[in-house]
Amino acid sequence: MSNDTDAVARVRLHKDGPEISGVVWGSMRMQSQFATSTELAGHLDLLRGRGVTTLDTASVYGHPDPFSLEEALGEALAKAGRNKFEIVTKCGIQRISRLRPENRVRHFDFSAREIRRSTERSLTKLGIDVIDLMLLHRPDYLMDPDETAGALDDLVSEGKIRHVGVSNLSVSRVELVASRLKAPVVTNQIEFSPLHLSPVSDGTLDHAIREGYRPMIWSPVGGGRLFKGEDEQTVGLRTLLAGIAADYGLPSAAEAAIAFIARHPAGGVPIVGSGKRDRIEGAIKAANTVLDRQDWYDIVARTNPSLFL
């Protein structure tokens, strides 16, 4: 019932977009998982050995200090080999941080000045010459689409960014950005899991299929809610997923959740942030597992039976 492999396939996000690994490693929580850059570099070597060569990060990431993570990731990349990975980063979110004393409140900024400043900072912190994929990180409601698109197109023409995408944007906003860009929008990074089914019914996944791009999927296992939630619905879903995992030879309910999102014809690419070998290997196996249609719908029915009305 499954395709068992210890390495993940390569996928193309868009016909004019980048080729990436079919499982992406998310760095957002890495500072709580690795004490040193040497430890992290070792994990990056493990990822590369399994074919996971695409790393997802963002300018705003960092704990306890927002905006501190890219530099730490850059130190590990210097040891593991900067040219061995595809780098996805994001710009636009502004949080209160000692590293951004000018920020009085959390806000969003897709101005040309901020996009360029964020790009230059990311290149320096990560120690790379070009960003493989830059995403606009959540919607900026004050976005001037001509200004935003112009800044991104300029950075592509200058060779500082290879490809452009978005993150957590509605269909209408993706289309607005795309209408002004010379470069194609090659992905929309979205939340999708058995606990978050909105993309199935709000047009987000339909848009990806229609426009010919693969979405990148963050929180494919519900950000831990799937394992911690004790309400009746979540417990029932967890039990169901565990049973499906056993049927398909997957390690746990988490891997069944990843197989669930991979089953959708939009071809979503899961982002997995674990620092554990077994979780990475389980995610790869899950991404290569094709769930039966009725098993997929059984999961949907446990979370949102209204989709059947």
Secondary structure, DSSP 8 states (H G I E B T S, - for coil): -----SS--EEESBTTS-EEESSEEE-TTGGGT-SSHHHHHHHHHHHHHTT--EEE--TT--SSSTT-HHHHHHHHHHHH-GGGSEEEEEE-EE--BTTBTT-SS-EE---HHHHHHHHHHHHHHHT-S-EEEEEEES--TT--HHHHHHHHHHHHHTTSEEEEEEES--HHHHHHHHHH-SS-EEEEEEE-BTTB-HHHHSSHHHHHHHHTB--EEE-TTGGGHHHH--SHHHHHHHHHHHHHHHHHT-SSHHHHHHHHHHHSTT--EEEE----HHHHHHHHHHHT----HHHHHHHHHHH-GGGG-
